[in-house]
Amino acid sequence: MNTPAYAEIGITTNFSFLRGGSDPRAYVHQASILGIPVIGIADHNTLAGVVRAYKELDNDKVLHKPKLLIGARIVFIDGTPDILVYPRDRAAYGRLCQLLTRGKRGDDVTRIEKGECRLTLSDLLAFSEGQLLVLTLPHRFEPAQALDVLAKLKATRAEGVWLAASLVYRGDDRRRLARLDDLATTAKVQLLATNEVLYHDPARRPLQDVLTCIREKTTIEAVGRKLEANAERFLKTPREMSRLFRDFPDAIAETMRFANKIDFSLDQLRYQYPDEPVPPGKTAQGHLEDLTWAGVDKYFAGKIDDKLRATLKKELALIAELKYAHYFLTVHDIVHYARSQNILCQGRGSAANSAVCYVLGITSVDPTKVDLLFERFISKERLEPPDIDVDFEHSRREEVMQYVYRRYGRHRAAIIATIIHYRPRSAIRDVGKALGLTEDVTAALADTVWGSWGSGLNDMQVKQAGLDPQNPMINLAVELATELIEFPRHLSQHVGGYVLTQDRLDTYVPIGNAAMDDRTFIEWDKDDVDALNMMKVDVLALGMLTCIRKCFDLIADHKGERWVLASVPQDDPKVYDMLCDGESLGVFQVESRAQMNMLPRLKPRTFYDLVIEVAIVRPGPIQGDMVHPYLRRRNGQEKVNYPSPSPEHGPADELYKVLHKTKGVPLFQEQAMRIAIEAAKFTSEEANGLRRSMATFRNVGTIGQYEEKLIGNMVARGYDPNFARSCFDQIKGFGSYGFPESHAASFAQLVYISSWLKYHHPDAFCCGLLNSQPMGFYAPAQIVGDARKNGVEVRDIDVSYSFAQNTLEQGSGKYRAVRLGFRQIDGFHWLDEDEERLKHSQLSFRGDASASSPESITTIGSMDSGLAPRGAPRNDGGALDWADRIVAARNRRPFTSLEDFARDTGLPKRALILLADADAFRSLGLDRREALWQVRRLPDDVPLPLFEAATAREQPDEHAKPLPLMPRPEQVVADYQTIRLSLKGHPMEFLREMFSRERAVACKDVNHQNERRRVRCAGVVLVRQRPGSASGVVFMTLEDETGIANVVVWPKIMEQYRKEVMGARLILVEGYIQSSPEKVTHLIAQRMVDRSHDLIGLANDALTRRHPVPSGAALIEPLNDDRRDHADAPAQKIRHPRNVRILPPSRDFH
C-alpha cells in the first residue's frame, strides 16, 4: 500500500524567537531526507526566516527539494485563537505583509513598540482576500467561539478556510480529533492535519524547553505545563503522520489539496528600484551622464587624459546596459543633501573602484592615482546590483537618514534588519538561569568567554571558573548553551542599509518600528535582501568624519584657516615622519598597537604607502604570510620577483601587472581575484563565487570549496606550490576580514587627513577627538595625555570657563589650550550641538511650533535645588540642558560663590554634586572637598531667598575650621571616577614605590631593555586585543605615569591566566623582552597577577597601605601568584570582567 503524500503546515522556526528550536534551513534538509514533498513555514507574526529556507533550496546537498509554502501564524491580542495565513498568490502575499506591518507599526494614533505585533481578528479580516486561513485551537477550546471565528473567516474573500487537527499526545487524542472533526463538519470546513512542528529533530526538545523557560522568564523546575508534554513536535515522515491520523485519512489528504492551491513563491517578487526625478526632456541615463561630465569639469577643470575619458565612457555604457542610472542618481542626491548641510561624507568599499563615483563626488579615490577595477564594483557577468557605501559624520548621520525617509516616504523606504544572535556569553547566562543555576555560577561561566564570538566553553574554562565540568548540571548547561549559540535572539536595525522601492515596500516584506521614534526597518537582513536581488543604499556612520569636521570648525574659529577634505595639503614629509615614528594615537585606522608597530617597519612616505598600511595588518595578508616578504622587499632585504607559470602555460610577466605595485606580493582582495583569473584560470562565474565568499567575515567555510581548484590549477600551470598555497591562505584570511584596495584607498585619505591634523593642529585634534567620543581605541585620558606630550596645554573643567563641549582657549605656548567641557562629567546633562540641530530640524519638518527657545531653556529654575533664578518660574529641571544654563547665567554676570552659582543657574542639587565631584568650582576658590561640603549644606527643597535667613540661623557656622585638603592620590582617583581622566597625576605614581620594591620597572623603561631580558612591569590595562588573525594571541597595552608598554600573551599563557587577562584593571606582568630592528619592543608575558585591589586602596588611604616585599632580590625571581601574599586585599568577587570601579573600563577588541 502506498503511503499518502503529506504536507507539513504550520512549522515554527527559531525566527519565532524563543519558541522554535530549529533553523529554517534545517527543516529544508530534514524534509528532503524524510521525503516530505511540501513544508509550510508559519512563524509567529513574522516572515523573518522565510528567505533562508527559500535560498537553502538552491543548496546542492538538498537532493529532494520540497515545495516551500510561505506564511505566518497570526497571534492576536483580542483572544482569538491563532490562525495560520498562507497567501495564494503575489497579491495576497503583499496583503499579508501589509497586515503584519499594521500590527508592527500601528497607525497615526497608536505607535507600536519595537518587537511587538498587535493584531485583532478584524485586522485579519480586512486583509484576508486571497489568503488560505487555518484556524488552530488550543488543547482546551470553546466550540462556540471556534464556530464564530470560522463563520467570520468564511464570510471574507479568503481563498479558503480550514480547521487544524493536531495531536497533543496526552492520552485523549482520539476524543480530541473526533471533537475537531465534528466542529469542522458543523462549520462546513475541511480538517487539516498538522504536527504543529517546533523543531526538526526530537533531539532538539531539551533546547526547546530551555527556550520556553527563557521566554517565560522562569526555570525548568517552575515552568510547569507551559512546556510541551513530550518530544513529539518534530518533523515526522508522511508514513508516520498517516499512521497517527489513520482514523482521519482525509485530514492527511487535505494537506496536499491545501498545498496545491498555493501558487506563490518568493521568486515572484519583482523588485523595482524607484525612479529618480530628472530635468524635463532628460532620461535618467542622460541626466547621469550630464552630472558625470560636469564632475569632470569640477574635479579636473575639464582636462582629462584619454585613459580616464575611456574609463568613464566604459562605466557609463555598462551602467546604461544594466539600467542602474536611477541608483547612481539616488546616491548622488543623498551625498548632495549632506554636503548642502555641511555634513562630511565619503564613499568607500567597492564603489571606490568607479571613476563615475569619483566625479559625482561620492568617493574620494582619484582614478588618476589608483588603478581601478570597475568589475569589482559592477559586472555584467555577475548580474548583481551595485552596492555603494557612504560614510557620514556619526553625530549627524541621523539627519541624512531622516532625509531619506522624507524623500521616499516610509511606505517606500526602510532600513534592513540585523539579526541579533546568541553569543557564548549571552547563551550561557540565559541557559544557566533557565536551569536554575545561581547568578554567581552563570556569571563565573560567562566571564571566562572572550568577546562575542566562539563555539562554546571547554573544560579548561569551566575549571577556571572554579566549577566542576563533570557536574551533570554544569555539563548540561554548557551543552545546551553551545546548541543555542548562533540562534536568533531578536531583530535589530542594520547600521545604515536602506531598501528603496518604486511601489510599496510593505508589499514585499513587513515593516516594523525601531526603538528610535523616527526609524522603521524591514524584517529581512542584508543576506536576505541580496538573495532576492533587492538594491540597498548604505548610509553609514564614521566617527572620524565627525572628528575631522569638528577640527575644521575649531581651526576656522580660532585660527582663521578654512579647510575641507579636498584642500588639506598632500604629501607633507613631516606628517610622514610622525607616522614613521609610530606616533599615531587617535589617527584613523592606524592607532591600534599592531598598526603602531607596523608604521616604523613600513616607513610610509607616500599616499599609496598608507593604502598598504591600512590593508596589511589584516587577516588576509597575515594568514597568507605576505607581510614579512613585502617588508623585506620594501626594505631591500629580498629581491623583488614575480611568480610565473611554466613557459608553455603563459608569459613570465603574467602577474606583473597584478602585483607590481606591491612588489610581487598580493595584499588586496582585487589582487586575489585577479590571480584566480590569470594564474588559476577561473571563469568569471568561479571568480564571482570566490569574491562572494570573501565578501563578509566569518564566512571562511564557503571559501574552502575553492581550495583544490585554485591551488591545483596554479601548480598544474607551473606556479610554485608554496606561492599557490600562500595565495589561497590569503584568500581564506579575507574570508575573516580583509580590505579591497579601493576600500583601503578610501580609508587612507582619512588616515592622512587625521595625521595632518594631529601634526599641525594637535590642539584642535585633541579637542575634536574628545568631542567625538566614543570612538577609536583610546579613552579620553590617553587622548589628553598624548596631546600634553605634544605640547598642548589642557585645562580642567571649571564653571567659570567651560562649555558643554571641550573648547580651545588662548594658550601660553605654540598651541591653543584645550579647556575640558561639561560633557566629560559622567551623568551630567548636556545636549550635543548636532543632536540639537537634528531635534530642531525634525520639529521644523513636523510643523511643531512649540520648540523651546534657548532663552527659555537657560532661565527656567528647579524645584529640586531650591535655588531658582530671581523672578524666574520654577521647573523640575530634569531633562533640560544643564550646561546651557551655566553658560547663559555666566553671560549675565560672573559667579562669585557657590550659592550665587546655584541661584543663578537653577540647577538641581544632583547637578551641583556632580560639578563639585568633578572639581569644577576652583575659580570660586573651592577645591573638591570644600565644594562638596557646601553643596550638601544647601537645602534640598526650600527656596531661597524666602527662607534663606531662617535657614542660615538654623545652620551652625561650618566655616569656622577649614576642611583639610583632599590628598592628591584621592584627587586623582576622584578625577578618573567623575571625568575619566586626571590632569593632576596618574594612579600609578602613588603605587610606584610599592612596585619598585617588587622590582617592577616603569612602562617607559620596558622599551629600553635588552633582548630576552626578564622584566617585571605593572600598569593599568588600556586595551586588550585578540584579533582573529593572531591564532589566539592576546595583545595588551599597559599604561603608567611614564608611558605605555606592549604585552604579548601567547595562547598557553592566556589559558593559564585567563581570569587575570580578562578581568584585571591593574596587572603585574613578568616576562622577557622581544625587540624588532625598528625598535618596536614587546614584553612577552609568562606570569601575571591581578593587582586591581591596589587601585581600590588608593581611594581609601593610598599612602598608608603596606605590601610585603618579595623575599628575593633577583629580578628574575618568579612572581608569587598566591593571593595570601596580599592578605589585606579584598576578596575578588566573581563578576563581569573589567568591572573595577576606580578607573573607566579598558577598551577591548576581538
N, C-alpha and C positions, 0 to 999 in steps of 0.2 A: 504493500500500500504506500503510495507517495505521500510524503509529508506536505501538508498545505503550506504555501508561501505565507510569510508573515512580515508585517512592517511594524517596527517598534516606534511608537509615537510617544511624545511627551518626555524625551530624555532630558535630564538635568545634568549640566556640566559644571565644572568648577568656576564658570563665569556666573553662575548663581552663587554669588560669593558666600562662602562659609556654609554652603549647602551641598553642592555637588562634589563627589570625590574623585572625579577623573577629568582629564583634559579633553576637549572636543576631538583632538586628533586621535586619542586613544580609542574612542568609540568607532572612528572610521576603520582603524586597523582591526579592532575586535570584530566588527561586523563583517569585514572581509574574511576573517579566519572562520567565523561561525556560519558563514553562508547566509547572512541576513540580507535580503535584497533591498530593503528600504529602512533608513533611520530618520527620525524626525526630532531635531533638537528643539527644545522649548524651555529656555531659561526664564527665570523669574523676572518679568518686566524688563527684559533686555535682549538685544541682539548682539551683544559684545563679542561672543565667541564664535559666531557663525562663519566668519571668513576663514578662521583657522581650519575648521572642518572642511570647508569648500576647497581650500588650497591643498589640503592633505590628499584629496582625491587625485592630484597630479603626481603624487609620490609613487615611484616605480615599485616600491615594496608593497603597495596596496594592489594585490593581484586581482581580486574580485571587487570591483568598485560598486559600493551600494549607492542607490539613489538617495540624495540628501534633501530632506524637506526642511525649509526654513520657517520657523515660527517662534512663538513666545507663550509662556504661561503668564496670563494676566492675573495678578493678585490684587484684590480690591480692598478698599478701605471702608466699604459700606456693609460688610458681612456677606457679600455674595461669594459663593464657593469659587475656587479657581477655575478659570476657563482657558483651555488651550486654543490658540488662534493661529491658523495656518493660511496664508494668502494663496488664492488660486492662481493669480497672475501678477504681472508687474504693477498694474494699477492698484490692486488690493494690497500688495506689499507696501506701496507708498502710503496707503491709508494706515496700515499697521504702524509704520514709522511715525506718522503724524499722531496717532493715538498715544504712543509711548512718549513722544515729545510733549504732548499736552500734560501727561502725568508727571514729567520730569521738570517742565518749565513753568507750568501754571498759566495764568492769564494776566491781563492788565491789572487785575485787582490783587491776586494772590501769587506770590513768588514761592516756588517750591525749593526747599533747601537741597544742597548738593547731596546726591546719593539716595534721595527719596523719590518715590513714584506714587502719586496719589490719584487713583482712578476709581470711578464708580461704574456701576453697570450701565448707567445712561451714557457715559463716555464711550464705552464699547459699542453700544447700540448705534451711536452716531457715526462710527467708522466701520460698521460691520459689512458693508457691501463687498461682495467677492471673497469673504473670509469663510473658511471651514472652521466651525466652532465646536469644541468638545468640552462638555461640562464634566468636571471631576468632582467627586464627592468624598468627604472625609469618611473615616471608619463608621462614625455615627452621624446620621444625617436626618433632616426633616423632609419627608416626601412632599409635603405641601409646598415648602419653599422651593424644592428642586423642580416641581412641576411648574411653578410660577416663573422661575428663571427660564426654563426650557420654552415655555409659551412665549415669553418676551423675545427670546432669541429667534424663534421660528417666525415671528411677526416682522422680522427685519429683512433686508435684502441680502442676507448672508447666503453663501453658496450651499450651505447645508449645516445641520445641527446633529450632533451625536452625544451619546452618554458614555463616558469612560467606564470600563469594567476592569477593576484591578483586584488582585488578591492581597489580603493583609496578613495572611499566614498566622492567624491567631486562633485557629480551630473552628471558626464559624464561616469559612469562605463559601461553602455550598449554599448556606442560607443567605449570605450577603449577595452572591451573584443572582440568586432567584429574586431577591427583592429588587435589585437593579434591573433585571430583565422585565419584571412586572412594571416598574416605573417607566422604562423605555417604551413598552407596549402601550401604556396609558397615554404617554406623551406623543406617541407616534413618531418616535425617532429610533435610530439603529443603535445597538450596543456595540461598542468598540473596545476590543481587548488591549490592554497595556500593562506593562510591569512597573510603570512609573519609576523608571531606572534612575538610580542615584550614582552609580559607579560602574565601570566596565567589567570589573572582575571582583569576585567575592572577597579577595584578599584585601580590598580597599575598605572593608567595613569598619575596622578599628579607626582608620583615619577619618572616615565619615562621622563616626561617633564623636571624635575629638572636635571636628569642625562644628558639630551641633553644640557642644559644650562651650566652645569659643563664642559662637553666635548668641547663645542664651546667657552668656556670662555666668556660667556655673561650672561645677565639676562633675566628673563621671559618677561620683557617689551620690550627688544631689540631683542629677538631671532627671531621673525617673523615667516616665513614659514618653518624654519628648524624644527619646531615642527610638529608632526602628527596633522592632522586637527581634529581628533576626538579620541574617546576611543575604536575604533573597532579592534585594533591589539591584541586581546586576543584569547585564545583558545576557539573555538566555537564547538558546537556539530555537529556530522555528519548531523543531520536533518537541522540545521541552515545553514550549508555550502551548502547542496543540494538546499535549498531554494534560497540562494543568487546566485547560479550558475544554476538555473533552465533552463536557455536558453542554457546552455552548459553542459549537464549531462555527456558527455564523459570526460570532464576535471576532474570531480569528480571520475568517474570510473577509470580513468587512474592512479590516486594516488595509488590505491591498486595494479594495474598491476606493477607499478613502485616499490612498496614496495616488491612485491613477487619476483622480480628479485634479491633482495639482500639477500645473504646467510651469510653475515659476522656479527659476534658478538664478543665482547671483550673476551668472554671465549675461543675463538680460539687462543688467544695469548699463545704460548707455550714457556715460558721463560726458557732459558738455561744459567746457570752460566758458566763463562769462565773456560776452563781447564788451570790449572797451570802447568808450566814446572816441570818435576821431573827427577831425575837421570835415566840413561839408565837401563832398566830392572826392574824399580820400577813402581808400581801403585801409584796414589795419596794417597790412604789409607795407603799403605806400607810406603811411604815417611813420612807421618804424624806420623805414629807410631814410626819410627826411630827418628824423631825430638823430640817426646814426651819422649822417654826413654833416649835420650841424655840430655834432660832438667832435668830429674830426677838425672842424674849424676852431672849436673852442680849445681842444687839448693840443693840437699840433699846428694851429694857425693855418689850417688847410694844406700844409706841406707834409705829405707822407710819401714814402718810397713805394715802388711798385709791389714789393712783397707784402706790405701791410694792406695796400689797396686790394690786392688779390685775396688776401685773407678775409677782409671784410666782405667782399663780394661773395666769396665761397660760403661764409657763415650765413649771410642774408639769404642766399639761394636755398640753403638747407632748411633754414627757419621757414621760408615760404613753402617749400615742398612738404614739410611736416606740419604746417599750419599752427605754428607756435607764436605768431606775431602778437596776439592778444596777451599771452602770458608775459612776454617781454615788456609790453606796454604797462601791464599791471605793476610789475616790479619797478619800472621806471617812475611810475606815478607815485608809488609809496615812498621811494627814495627822494623824489622831488618834494613831496609834502614834508618829509623830515627836514630836509635842508632849508625849506622855507620857514621852518620853526627853529632854525639854528640847532638842530639835533645832529650830532656827528653820527655818521654811519659809514659802513664799508662792507661790500660783498666779500665772500670767501668761498672756500671749497672748490668744487669742480667748475663753478661759474667763472672763476678767475682764469680759466683757460680760454675765455671768449674775448676776442677783440671788440666785438659789438658791446658786450657788457662794460668794457672799459670806457669806450667813447660815449656810452649812455650815462656814465657817472656812477654805475652800480658797483663796479670793482675798482681797485686801485693798482692792479698789476699792469704796468706799461708793457704792451705787447712788443715794443721795440727792444726791450731789455731782457725779456724772458721768453724762451721758446714755449709756445702754447700747444697743447694737444686738445684741439676742439672736440675730437672724438671721445675724449674722456668726459666731456660735458654733454654733447648731443651726438647720437649716432643713428643713422638710418637703419643699420642692421639691428640695433637693439630694440627699436620701437618702444622705447621708454620715454616718458615725459621728462623734460629738463627739471632740475631741482636747484633753484637759486637761493642760497642762504645769505641773508644780510644781517650784519650785526649793528645794533643801535646802542646808544648810551643806556646802561642798565637802569639808571634813575629816571629816564624819560621815555623808555620804550613803550610804557603803557599809553602814552599819548598817541603813538603810532598805531598801536593795536586798536584803540577806540576809533581812530580814523578809518581803519579797515571796516570795522563794524558799521560805522555810519555810512560809508560809501556804498557798501553792498547790501546792507540790511542783515539782521540776524537770521532771516529765513534763507539767506544765500551764503552766509559766511560763518564759520565756526572753527575753533581750534581743534586739532586732532587730540586724541586721548593718549595718555601714558598709563600703562598697566603697572600698578604697584604690586610687586611680587613679595612673597615671603622670602626673607633672607635668613641666614643661620641664627642671628641673634633674636630676631622677632619670632622665628619659628620655635626656638627652644623656650622662650618666655611664654608664648601662648599655649604651647603643648604642656609645659610644666604646670601652668595654672589649671588647665583642664584636667590634668591627672591628680591635682590636689597637692603637688609639691609646694613646699613653703617658698616664700619670696626669697629668702636667703639662698636656698638651693638653686632656684631658677636664675637668680642674679649671678651666682657663682659660675654656673654653666655658661650663661650668656657672656659673661665678662672674659671668658677665655677665647672668644671669637674676635678675630682681627678684621675690621672693616665690614663691608656689606656683602661680600661675595664669598662663596665657599660651598662645599658639598655636604658639610655636616661636621660633627665632632668626632674626634678619635679618642681612644682610651687614655692617651697621654694628657689630653686636655681635661678629661674628666678627673683624672688623678690630680692635676694641678689645681683643680677647683676644690680639692680636698674631699672628693667623693669616690665611692667605690664603683668602678664600671661594671662589676659583676652583680651589683644590686639590681634585682629584677625591675623595679620601678624606674630606676635611673636608666637602665638599658632600654626599657620600653619608651621612655621619654626621648632619648637620643634617636632611637629607630624611627619613631613617628615624626619627630622634628625633621629628620633627614628626608622623609617622604614629603613633608609639607613644603620644603624649600622649592622655590620657583612656582608655587601655586599662586594664582592671582588673589590679591587681598582686597583691592578696590580699584576703581578708576580715578585717575587724576588727569590734569591737563598737560599737554606737551609744552615744552619750553617756549614754543612760539610758532609751531607749524599750523598754518591755516589751510583749510579746504574751501574753495570758492566754486560756486556753480552758477550756470546761466538760469536754470529753473530752481525750484525749491529744493534746498539741501535736505530738508526734513522729509522728503520722499525717497531719499537714498538711505538714510541712517537716522536713528533717533538723536535728538539734540537735548542736552540737559544743562542745568545751571552749574557753574563752578562755585567754589566757595566765595570768590570775589563777586561783588554785586553785579559788576558790569561785564562778566565773562561768561560765555557759553561754549560748550565743547561737545563734539560728537562721541559716540561710543567706540569708534574704531581707532586703532593706533597706527603708527607710521607703516608698519609692515602690512596691515590690512589695506590701507589706502594704496600702497604701492601695488599690492596684489591685484587690485581692481583698476589699476591704471588711472587713478584719480590724481590730478595735479595739485601740488601744495606749494604755498609760498611761506618761507620761513622768516619770521620776524623775531630775530634772536636778540639777546641782551649780552653786552660785554662791558664789564666793569672798567676796563682800561680806557674805553672811549669816554666814559663819564669822567674819569680822572683827567684825561687829556683836555677835554673841553673845559673843565674847571681850572686847570692850569693855564690854558689860554686866556680865560677870563681874568684870572688873577694877574697875569703878566700885563694884560691890556690895562687893567685898572690901576696897577701900582707902578708900572714901568713904561707905559705908553706904547708898547710894542704889540702889534696885532698879527696873530698867526692863524693859519688854517693848516689842515693836514698837508695839503699840497705845497705850501710855501716854506715849510721847515727846510733849512739848508741841508743838502745831502753831502755825504762823504766827508764829514768833519773828522780829521785824523785824531783829534783829542777825544772825541766820543769813542772812537775805536780803541784808543789807548786805555781808556777807562774800562772798557769791556774786556780787553786782553788781560787786565789785572784781576778779573773776576769780580769787579765792583758792580754788581747788578741787582742789589736788593731793591725790590719794588719795580724793576723793569719787566715789562710784559714778556711772558713765556720763557725767560732765561734767568729767573730768580730762584729756581729750585737748587738744592745743593748739587745735584747731578749736573745741571746746566752751569752753575758757577764753577764747578770743577772742570767742565769741558772748555769753557772760554779760554783759559790760559793755554790749553793744549791746541785748540783750533786756531787761536790768534786771528780773529776776524778782522779784515781790513777793507772789505767791500760789502756792498749790499748783498751780493749773492752768497758771500760767506755767512751772512745772517740767515739766509734761506736755509743753508745747510745746517747751521747751528740749531735752528728750530726743529729740523726734521731728524737730526742724527741721534738725539737722546730719546729714542722711541723703540718700542719692541721690535719693529721690523728690522732696522739696521743692526740692532744689538743681537737679536736671535740669529740673524744671518751672518754674524761675525764680520760685519762690514766696517765697523767703526775703526778698529785698530789698523786694518790695511789702508783705509782712507787717510788716517792721521799720519801714518808712516810715509805714505806717498806725498802728502802735502808738505811734510817737513823734510823731504829729500832723503829719507832713510830707506826708501824702497823705490825701485824703478816702476814707472807707470807703464802698464801693458794692458792690452785689450784682448780678452779671451776671444778665440776664434774657432770656427769649425775646421774640419779637415778640408784640404783644397777641393776635393771632389764634391763637397756639400755646400760650399759657399765661399765668398771672398773673405780675406783675412780681416778686412775692416768692417765686417758685418755689423758689429756692435759699437763701432767708433762713434757714430752719430748719437747713439743712445746714451753712451757712458762718458763721452769726452769731458763734459763739464764737471763730472765727479771723479775724474782721474781713474776711470776704468772700474769703479766700484759702484754698484747700484745702491742708491739710498732712498729713492722715491717710489711711490706706487706706480706712477706713469712708466718709470723705467722697468719695473717688474712686468707690467703689461706688455711693453714693447719687446722685452726679452722673450716672453712667452710666444709672441707672434713671430719675431725674427729668428730666434735661436731654436725654439721648440716647435715652430711652425704650427701654432694653434690656429684654428679657424677663428673667424670673427665671433661665432657663437660660443666657442670654447673660451675665448679671451673674455667675452662678456660674462660668462659664468664665473670665471676666475675673479673678475672685477667685483661682481656681486658678493662673492664670498669674502672679499676684502673690505666690503663697504661698511661693515659695522663690527665693533669689537665684541668679544665673547662668541664670535662665530667661527672659531677655529675648526670645529668639527666638519664644516662643509668644505673647507679648503683641502682636507686630506684626500678627497676623491681625485684631485688633480696631480697628486704626488708622482705616481708611477709614470704617467704620460709625460709630464714636463721633464723630469729627470731622465727618463728613458729616451725621449726624443732628442734631448740635448747631447747625451752621451753617444747615441747612435750617429749623430751628425759630427762627432769628433770633439765635442767640448770636454774639458777636464771634468771628471766626475765630482771632484771636490767643489769646483765652481758651480756645477749644476745643483749639488746638494745645498750649497750656501744660498743660491738664488731661491730655492724652494723654502728653506728655513726662514729667509727674509720675508717671503710672501706669507708664510704661516704667521710670522710676527705681526704683519699688517692685519691679520685676522683678529689680533688682540687690540692693536691700536697703532696706526701709522698715518703719516701725512702724505698726501699727494703734493707734488712740487708747487702747484698753483696755490694750494691752501697754505703751505709754508711761506710762499712769497707774500701772500696777503698779510699773514701774521708778522712777517719780517718788517713790513712797513711800520707796524706799531712798535716792534722791538726798537727800531732805530729812533722813531719819534720820542718814545718814552726815555730812551737812553740820552737823547739830545736834551730833553727837559731836565733829566737828573744831573747832567753835567753842567749845563749853562744856567739853569734856574733851579737849584736844589731846594730853595726856599718855597717856591711855588709848587714844586713836585711833591715835597713833603706835605704841604697843606692840601694839595689836590688828592693825594692818596688817602689822607686821614678823612677827608670829606666824602670819599667814595667807598668807605668801608661798609660792609665786609667784602673783601676781595683779596686775592693773592695769597701768598704763602705766609706772610709775616703779619704779626699783630701790631697795633699802634706803638707799643713800647719799642719794638725793633725799628720801625719806621722813623720814630723820633730819634732813637739812638744813632741811626745811620746819618740822619741829617745833621745832628750835632757834631758827629765825627767829621763831617764835610764842611764845618764852619758856619752852620746855621744856628742862630740863637733861637731857643724855644722857650716861651714864657707860659707860666701857669695860668689856669683858669682864674678869672677874677671878675666879680660882679661889676666892677667899675670899668672894665675894658673888654671883656669877652662878648661875643655874639653867639648865636646858635651854632653857626659853622666855625671851624677854625679859620683864622684870618691872618693877613700879613700886616705888620706894623713897621714903622721906621726902625731900622736896626742900627747898631753901633759899628758894624763891620761892613764887609763887602756885600752881604745879602740882607734882605728884609728879615725881620724877626717873625717867627710863627707864634701867634697867640692861640693857645688852645681854646676851643669853644665849648659851650654847654652840652653839645652833642656827645662829648666824651664821657659825661657823667651817666653811669648806668641808672636807668629808671627815670631820667629827667625828661620832661615833656618838651619836645621841640618839633617844629614842622619843617621838613626839608623844603627848600625853595622849589625843587622840581615837583614834589608832591603837592605843594600849594598851587603851582601853575596848573597841574592836572586837575585838581579839585575845582578850580575856578573855571577852567575850560569846560569841564563836564556840567557845572552849574549853568554856564552860559548856553551850552548846547541844549540843555533841558528847559531853558527859559526860566530858570529859578532865580527870582529877584531877591531872595532872602539871604543871600550870602552876606556874612558879617564883614564889615569894613575893618581895615587894620586898626582904626581908632577904637572901634567897639571892642576888639579883642584885647587891646592893651590897657583899657581903662576899667574893665569890669572887675570888681573885687571878689573876695571869697569869704563866705561864712566860716570856712574851715579854719582860716588863720585868725580871724577876729581882727584883722588889720587891713581895712579897706582904704583905697584912696579917698581923700577928703571929698565929700559930696558925690561920690560915685555910687550907683546902685550895687547891690550885692548879688553874688552868683556863686555857685559851688566851685567853680574854677577847675573842675577835674580834668576836662579834656582840652581846655584852652592852652595855647602855646605859652608856656612859662617863660621861655627865652625872649619872645617878643615883648612880653610885659616888662621884663627887666630893661630892655633897650629903650622902650617907649618912656618908662619912668625916668631913666637916666638922661634921656634927651630933654626932659622937662627941667630937671635940676640934679646936681651931683648928690650922691648918697653921702651922708655924714655919720651914720651909725646903723647898727643892725635894725633897731626898731624903726628908724627912719626908712630904711630899705623895705622892711616888711610892710609898713603902712603904705608906701608909695606904689609898690608893685602889687599888693593884694594877693601875694602868693599863698597857697595853702601851707600849713605847717610842715607837711611832709616834704614839700619842695625846699623849704628853708633848711630842713635837716639834711637833705641831700647836698645842698650847696655848702653847708658847714662841714659836712663829712668830706667833701671834695676840697676843703681848704680854700674856698673861693672868696673869703672875706678879708684877705691880707691887706688890701688897700684901705680897709676901715680899721686897721690896727689890731685885728683879731687873728690869732692862729686857730688851728683846727679845734683844739680842746676848748678854748675860750668861746669860740663861736658856737660850738655845740651846747655849751653850758648856757649861753644867753638864749639860744633858740628854745631850749627846753624850759626856760623860765617864762617864755611868752605864754599867755593864756590860749587855750585851745579854741574857745568859742565865745569869749567875752569881748565885744567890740571896743576898740579904742576910737576916739578919746573919751567916750561917755563914762566909762568906769576906770579910766586909767589912774586917776588919783586914788580911788578906793583900792584898786589892785596894788598900786605902789605902796600904800600904807600897810597892806596885809603882808607884803613880802619883805623879809629881812634884807639888809644890805649885804649882798653876797659879793660885793667888790672890795670888801674890806681887806681880804687877803688875796693876793694874786695867785692864780692857779699855776701849779708847776708846769713847765713846758713838756710837751709830749716828747719822749726820747726819739731820736732820729730813726732808729730801726722801726719803731711803731709808725712813724710818719710815712716811711717808705711803703710799708705793708698796707697802710690805710689808703695810700695813693693807688696802689695796684687794685685794691678791693673796690675803689669807687670810680677811678678813671682808666684803669687797666694799664697804667704806666706811672713812672715817677721821675721827676726831674731832680729829686733830692738824693738819689742814690740807687743802688741795686741791692736786692736782698742778699746776694752772695757776699757783699762787702762785710756784712756783720757775722758771716759764718766763715770768713777766710782764715781767721786764726785757728779755729777748730779744725778745718780741713788741712791746714798747713801742718798741724801736729800729727795728722794722719798721713802725711807725706803725699798729699794730693796737690798737683800743680794747677795753676790757673789755665783757663782755656787758651789764652794768648800763647802761653809757653808750650802748649802741646804742639804748636806749629813750628817750634824751633828745636825739637828733639831729634836725635839721630835715628836713622833707620833701625827698626827692630828693637828699639829701646823699650823696656817695660815701664809703663807710666800709669799713675792713678790720676783721674780728673773727676771733679764734681761740678755739676751745673744744672740749671733749670732747663727742662726739656721744652724746646720751642716747637720743633717739628718732628713728626715721625712719618716716614715714608716706607711703604712696602710695595714698590712697583711690580706689576705682573711680569715684566721682563727680567726681573732680578732673581728669579728662582728662589724666592722665599727670603732673600736678604732684606734686612731692615736697616734703613739709614736714619740716624737720629742726629739732630742738631742741638747741642748744648750751649748754654749762654751763662756767663758770669759777668762780673763788673769789668773784666778786661777784654771781652770779645766772645767769639764763638769757637766751638770745636766740633769737628765732624766725627761721628762714631759709626762704625760699621758693625752690624750684628749678624753673624752667619747663622744659617738655619738651625744648627745644633745648639748654639748658644741661645737662640731665640726660644727654642722649645724648653731649654733648661731654665731660662729666666723669663718666661712668657709674662708672668704677672708683673715683674718689675718693668719690663719693656713696655707693656701696655698701660700700666697704671701709675708709674712713678711721675711725680711732678718735679721732684728734685732727685737726681740719681748720682750715685758714685760708681764710676766705671774703672776697672783695671784691665789693661790690655797692652798691646805693643804697637809701635808706630810703623806706619807704612806711608812712604812718600813717593811721589812721581817726579820725574825730571823737571816738570814745570812747577815744582814746589807746592803741589797740592798734597796736603797731609791728612791722613785719617788715623783715628785710634781704633784698632781692631779689638773689639770687646772680647774678654774672656771670663770676667766675673763682674757682677752688677749687684748693687744694693739700693733698695728704695729708701731714700732719706727724706721723704716728704714731711715726716713729722718734725724735722728741724725747721721747716718753714712755719709750721704751726707754732712752734716755740717762739719764733721771732715776734709774733703778735702779742704774746703773753709777757715774756721777760727775756728778750734776746740776749742781754748781757750777763745774765746770772746763770744760764743753763750750763751744765757741765757734761762733758762727754769723755769717756775713757780714751786714753791714748793707746794706740796699738802697741803691743808689748815689744816688738822688734823694731829695729831702726832701719833695716834694709828696705829700700824702695820696692823691691820685688816680692816682699812678703805677701802671701795671699790675703785677700780680704776675708774677714770672718763674717759669714752670712748669718750666723746665729743671732737672732734678734735679742737674745739675752744680754748681748754686749751693749744694748741700748735699753736698759731696764726702765728708764724714765720715759721712753717713747710710748705714746698711747697705742693701744691695740688698733691695728689696721682692719677696720670692719670691711667685710666683703661688700663692694658696691660698684657702681659703674666706674670704669677706668677714667682717669684724669679728673675725678670729681673732688679735687682738693680746693678748698675754698679760698686759700690765701692768694693765689695768683689766677689770672684767667686761664682757661684750658689751652693746652697745646693745640696746634693745627696739624691734623693728621690726614695723610693722603694714602690712598690704597691703589 
